[in-house]
Amino acid sequence: MAVTYLMLARLPEGGLGAFDAYEGAVLPLLAEYGGRLERRLRALDDQVEAHLITFHQ
């Protein structure tokens, strides 16, 4: 069985660099927990990012 989540992140002004560093550290860990990043979308103004993540049991 699979479960899919939509994560929305609102990025503070000037916070894009820190968020990119966080993603670089966290996203590779998804596979250890049965997760997979299906889609990642960022708004043109770099203020909101959406992740569609699926976990398989």
N, C-alpha and C positions, 0 to 999 in steps of 0.2 A: 504494500500500500504506500502511496506517496501523498505528501502534504505540501502544498505550495503556499508561500507567504509573499505578500507585497510589502516591502519596507520603503517608507518615504523618509528621507532625511532632509531637513531644512538646514542649510549651511549658513552660519553667521558671516557677515561681511568680513572678508579677509581670512576666512577659515578653510578655504579650499585646499591649501597645502597640507594642513594638519589632517584633513579628511582623507586626502589621497594617501598620506602615509599610513593612516589607520587601515584603509582598504588594502593596501599592500601587505600589511601584516595579518589581517583577519581573513580575507577571501581565500588564501591558500589552505586555511584550516577547515574549510567547509567539507572537503572530501573525507576528512577523518571522522566526521559525524554523519556521513551519508548525504551531505548536501551538495547542491550544484547551483551555481549562478546561471539562471536561464537568460536573463536580460538585464541590462543596466542602461538607464537613460538619465541624462542630465539636462536640465533646462538651459536654454541659451544664455541666461544671465548668471549661471553657476550658483544659484541660490537653492535649488532643490534637485535631489537625485532620487531616482526610484530603482529598486532592485527587486527582481522577481526570482525567488529562491525556492527550490524544491528539495525536500528531504525524503529519501527512500528508506524504508525499514527493512 
